[in-house]
Amino acid sequence: MAAPPSPHGARSVALRVLRESERTAEFAADILEKELEDDRVSALDRSLATALVYATTRHRGTLDKVLGAFSHTPVEKMDEEMRHVLRLAASQLLFLEKVPAYAILNEAAEQAKLLPNRGAASFTAGVLRALQRAIVRIEPDTPPVEIEPAPLEEKRWTRKILEALEARWPDLIPERLLPVPGGRRVIFSRDIFPEPAHDPTGYLSAILSHPVWLIQRWLGRFGAAATLGALEAGNRHPELAVRVNAKKCTSAELVDRLRKEKVEVDAERMCVSHTGPLWKLAAFQEGWFSIQDEAAQRVVPLLDVKPGELVADLCAAPGGKAAQLAEQGARVVAMDSERGKVKGMGKSFERLGLTADLLVGDAKRPPLKRVFDAVLVDVPCSNTGVLARRVEARWRVRERDIRALVPVQRRILLAALSLVKPGGRVLYSTCSLEEEENGALVREVIREGNGLRLEKELRIVPSAKWTCGGYAARIGVMRKA
């Protein structure tokens, strides 16, 4: 008889994280971090558990579609624990390399034996064996190409989506193709997915695991080819980018030190690959670098900060952009509404060897005066530009949530404008791709304002080049706003 799964093994850890994330609505990454604090979890299991949690959460929609093709019981009617076991196993079969199929099926069967349903193990084995038999091959995929967004009318969706699919995967049967992030694709022996000519947005949702309502929005704004690129980008595991602390070292010095600490580094892009926690590295503990997404690093430079300028960051936590401002020589006031997050920023600034005035406050009603040369507001948003990193966001955000966010974002922007001296500027940014939260809001505020001017604008749509995206706009304040 096989031994029951170890509670400290990767699959047991991943199963607990997935279960708790769905039950509590807490972020899977936060639950995973707590689980991995247990020293009994090996370095190898830490890496595998992380990959399992992210892949299973990110591809949940696709996994349910695939599992539904091999189960007489609809996935949505399965016992909750059964769904987690099947999703976890299917995720490994389809999206993870170098995990033997027999190990996946054996572990899933052992996990199913622990469920109260007496037939759970045999049901699990049956579904997963049928799925395994239907996989004809897993082969290398052609890489996506960079596509510029081109708005698309709804009546042209079907034709343009078919053209984009034909260009991306010529001579393949769409209903039997599953793209796998990292340059692979699964080919099935039977039709699994909807026919794209009959249900184009449903098809894209099924193979690329994004909600239909979001795909429809992106098609109208970016066009079929760029939407396809954004969907693929949202399924990639984002590379770990670091930002050099210029107060401590140069890029070359950091690269040299990281390599001495056995960390692989792409010196051009400053992306790293490391199986252990980066916070344990001496270079991190001594403040030589911060972890910050490549797209996010492009926001603060738009503010064009001069040494000695007084700059406020009203939505500062976790503090990456505020630290970036301080590293450029600004005198920084960093504020957030949660005391615990402000305390965390203080520790981060101390590690980096930076100084800032930290305070707790509401960005909609900041307890500050009109004394600032510049103000940054990285406002709460829908996060649709960072779905690769915030893996649950695609399943939790709804279209109505975007409409509810806009008034809050507007109030924060108006509050920021009220703190800037004449001749100063405000930098407004989001991790969203939705126009209501971005350019439309900024232009509306400028039209209604007094002496406001749009000076610079940045839009990054996830693509072959960018895993994550977002928006930023610099507003010049010519006179009292």
N, C-alpha and C positions, 0 to 999 in steps of 0.2 A: 504493500500500500504506500502510495506517495505521501511524503511528509506535507503537512499543511504549510501554506505560504508563510514565510518569515515576516513578522510585523515590521521588520526593519529593511526588508527587501524593497527594491524599486517599485514593483507593481503594487505591493500593499500600501506603500506610501502614496503612490499616485491615486489609488482607489479612494483612500481616505480624503485626500485633497479634493478630488472631484465631487465626492459625496458632500463634504462640508461646504464647498463653494456654492453648490446648487441649493442646499438647504438654508444657508445663512445669508446668501447674496454677498458674502465677503469675497474680495478678489482672490483668485486662485494663487496668484504670486505671493500674496501675504501669508496665506495658509501654508503654502509650500515652504516658505522661508522659515516658519516656525517648526515645521516637521523636520527640516534639514538641520536644525540646531542640535538634534540628537546625535551625539558622537558615535552612536552605534550604527548609523547609516554610513556605509563605506563611500569613498570618493566615486567609485564606479556607479554605485546605486544612486548617488546624488545626481550624477549626470543623466542617467537613464530616467530617473523619476521626473526630472525637470522636462526632458524631451517628451515624456509620455503625457504629462499634464498639459503642456502647451499644445501639443499636436491634437490631443483628444478634445480639448476645449475649442481650439481654433476650427477644427474640421467637423464639429458636431453635426451640422446640417448634412454634410456629405455622408458621414458615417451612418446617420439614421436612414438616409435614402438607400444606401448600399445594404444595410442590414435588413431593411424592409423588403428587399428583393429576394431574401432567402429565408424569411420567417413567415409562418402563417398568422402569427400574432402581430398586429401593427405595433411599431416601436413605441408609439405614444400610449398604448394600452398595456405595455409590459410593466412589471413591477419595477420600481425605481432602482433598486439594487441590481436587478438583472440588466437594465439598460446600461448602468455604469460598467459592469463586467464585460458586456458585449462591445460597448464602444471602445473600451480600453484595449481589448484584444484585437478588434478590427483595425484600430488605429495603428497597432504594431504591424499587422500583416500588410497594411497598405502604405504607411507613411514612414516607417522606420527601417533603416538598413541594418544588416548584420545581426538581426535577432532571428534565430532559427524558428521556423513555423512550429515545430514540435514543442519547443519550450513555451511558445505563446499559448498554444492550445492546452497543454498540460496545466499551466498556471491558471488559465481561465477556468478549467474544469475544477481545480482545487478551490478556487475562490467561489465558484457556484455551489460547491458542496456545503459551504458555510451559510448559504441562504436558507430561509425557512421552507421554501418550496421544494418538495421532495424530488420533483422531476427537473430541477434547475440544471443539474450537471449534464444530463443527457440532452436537454434542450439546447444548452450552450454549445455542447460538442457538435450537435447536428447542424446548427446554423453556421458555426465557424468552419466546419469541414466543407459544407456546401460553398461557402465563400472562397475558401482556399482552392477548391477544385475549379471554380469559375475563373480564376486568375490564369490567363494564358501565359503572360510574361510581364515582367517589369523591366523596362528598357530605358536607355538614355533618351532624354528629350532635347529638342532644339531650344536654345535659350531665347527668351523674349527679347524683342527689340524696343528701343525707346520710341514712343509715339507722342506727338504733341496733341493735347486735347482739341477737339473740334466739336462744337455743339451739334446736337442731333434732334430732329423732330420725331415725336413718338411714332408717327405713321411710317417712318423709315427704319424703325428698330429691327424688324425681322430681317430685312434684306442686308442691312449693314452688319448685324451680328453674324449672319451666315458668312458674309465676306471676311469678317475678322477671324472667324474660326477657321475658314479655309486657308487664310494666309498663315495662321499660327500653326495649324496641324493639318497640312494637306494630305489627302489620300487616306485619312483615318476615319473610322465610323464614329461619329460624335457620341452616340448612345453607349458606346463600349469603351470610351476613353476617360481616364481619370488622371489629371495632371498632379504630379507629386512635387512639392517644393524641393529645390536642390538639384534640379536638372534630370528628373526621371518622370516616367508615366507608366500607369498600369493599363494593360489591355485585357478586357474581359472576353469571355467566350459567348456572352449573350448580352442583349440590351439591358442596361441598368438604369439609364437616365432618360429624361423626357426627350422627345424629338425636337431639336431647336427650331425647326421651321414652324412647328405648331405652338410651342411655348418657349419663346426665346429667353425671356427673363427667368422663367422657372428652370430652364436648362442651366443657365449661368449660375443660378443659386444652388442647384444640385451639385454641380461639379466643382464649384469654387467656394461654397459654404459661406455665402453672404445673404442677408435677407433681401427678398424681392423688392421691397419698397426702396431700399437704399440703392440697389442696382438701377432701378428706374430713374431715380434722381440723377445718378451719375451719367447714365446714358444721355439724358437731356443736356447735361452740362459739359461733358467731356467727349461724347461720341463713343461708338462701339469699340474701336480699337484701343483707345486710351482707357476706357472702362475695363476692358479685359486685362490690360496691363496693371491697373490699380487693384483689381481683384486678385491677380496672381501675386502682386507685391504684398497684399494684406495677409497672404498665407505663408510668406517666407518667414523663417526665423530670423529676426533682425540681428545684424552683426553688433558686437559690443564695441561702441566707439568711446574713446576717451578724449578729454580736453586737457591740454597741457596747462599747468599753472605757471604762467610766465614769471611769477614772483619767485619761483623756486628753481626753475630749470628751463632749458631749451628743449625743443622737440627731439633733437638728436640725442641729447643727454638722457631724456626719458626713454627713448627707444633702446638705447644701450643698456640702461639699468633694468628695464623690463625683460630684455633678453637674458640678462644675467640671472634674473629671478625665474627663468624657464618659462617665460610667456612669449607666445608667438605674436609678432606685431607686423601689421601692414604699415610701414613707415610713411607711405604717401597719404593714406586716408586716416591713419591713427586708429585703426580697428585692431582689437586684440582677440586672441583665442586662448582660453585657459579653463581647465576642468575644475579648478578649485575656486573658492570665493575670493574675489579680487580684494575685498576689504582686509584680508589677512596678509597681503603683500606689504613689505616694508615701504615700498615706493608710495603706496596708497596711504598708509598710516602716517607717513611723513609729509603728506600733502602735495606730492609732486603732480597729481592728476585728479580729475573728477570724471565720473562716468556720465556721459551726456550724448544723446542721439545726434547724428550728423546734421539732420535738418534743424533740430533745436539750436545747435551751435551757430546757425546762420542768422538767428533773430537779433541778438544783442548788437552785433556790428552795425545794424541799420540805424541804431540810435546815435552812432558817431560820437561817443563820449570822449570828452577831454579830461585829462588829469585834473583833479581838484573840483570838478563839477559835483553839485549836490543832486543825487538821483534817488527817487523813491521807487521801490518795487512793491506794489500794493497786494499782489497775490503771490507772494514769494516762495512759499514752501513747494518742494523740498529745498529750494535755495540755489539751484544750478545757475540760473540766469543772474541772480543777485551776486553770486560769487564771481561770475564772469565779468560783471560790471566793476566789482571791486578790484579784480585782477587788472583791469584796464585803467585803474587809477582814480575811479570815481569815489566820492564820499557817499556811502550807501545807507539808506534807511529801508530795511526789509521788514515787511509786515505780513501777517497772516492771521486768520480768524481763530485758529486753534492753538492753544497754549503749548500743547505737546509738540506740534510741528515747529513752532518758533524755537522751542528748546532744542529740537533736533538740528535746526539751522545753525544755532549757536555752536554746537559741537562740530558741525561741518566747517564753519568759518574758522574755528580754532585749529582744526586739523590742517587747513589750508594756509594758516598764518595770515589771515585776513581780518580786518576790522569792519564792523558795521553796527549801526544802531538798530536793534531788533525790538519790535513791539507787537502786541496783540491788538487787532482792530478789524473792523468790518470795512472791506474795500468799497462798499456802497456809501459808507459814511466815515471816511478816514479821519482820525483825530489829528489832522495835520493842517498847516497853513500854506498859503501861496508863496512859497519860498524856493521852489525847486527849479533847477535848470531843465530837468527832464523827469518824466515818470514812465515807468513800464507797467503795463497791466497784461499779464498772461491769464486771461479770464477763464472761469469754468466753462466747459464747452462739451459738445457731444462726443469728442474724441474720434470722429470718423476718419481722421487723417493718420491715426496711429493704431489701427486695428491689428497690425502685426505684433505690436508690443503689448497692447491692452486687450488680451485675447477674448475676454468676456464681453467687451463693449458692444460688439456687433449683435449679440443676443439680448442685451439689456436695454439699449437705447431704442426709443420709438420715435416716429416722426413727430408726434405731439410733444415729445421732450425737447426737441429743437425749438419749437415755437415757444415753449415755456422758458427756455434759456435766454432768448433774445432780450426781453425786458431787463433781466438781471445784468446781462453784458452791457446793455446801453447805460444803465445806472452807474456801473463801475467806470465806464469810459468817461461819462460826464463828470464823475467825481475826480478822475485823474486830471482832466482838463482844468478843473477848478484849482488845482494845486500848482500849476506851472506859471512861472513868471512870463511876462511879455517877451517874445523872442525865443522862448523855450519850445519844447516839443514833447509829445506823448507817443509812446510806442505801444500799439495795441496788437496782441497776438492771440492765436488760438491753435489748437491741435485738430481743428475741424476742416473739412472740405466743403462745408455747406455755405452757400452764398448769403443766406439770411444772417449767419453769425459773423460773416466776414466783410467783404466789400460793400454789400448792400447796407449793412449797419453803419459802417464808417462813413460812407457817402451821405447817408441820411443825417448823421450827426453834424457833418461838415456843412451841409446845406442849411441846417437850422442854426448853426453857431455864428459867432461874431469874430471874424478875423482868423478863421481856421483854414488850413491849406493842406491837401494831401501831398506830401513830399516824396515819399518812397513807398513801394508796395512789393511784397514778396508772396508768391504762391508756389507751393511745392505739392504736386500731385504724385502719390506713390506710383512707381513705375519700375522699369528694368534698372534704372539708376538709383532711385530713392525707395527704400523700404517703407519709410514713414514720411508724412507730409504735414502741411499746415498752412497758416496764413499769418502775415504780419504787415502792418501799415504804420508809417511814421506821419504824424499830424503836427504841422507847425502851428504854433500859437502866436499870431502876430500882435494881438492885443488881448485885453482881458476877455476870457471866454465866458 
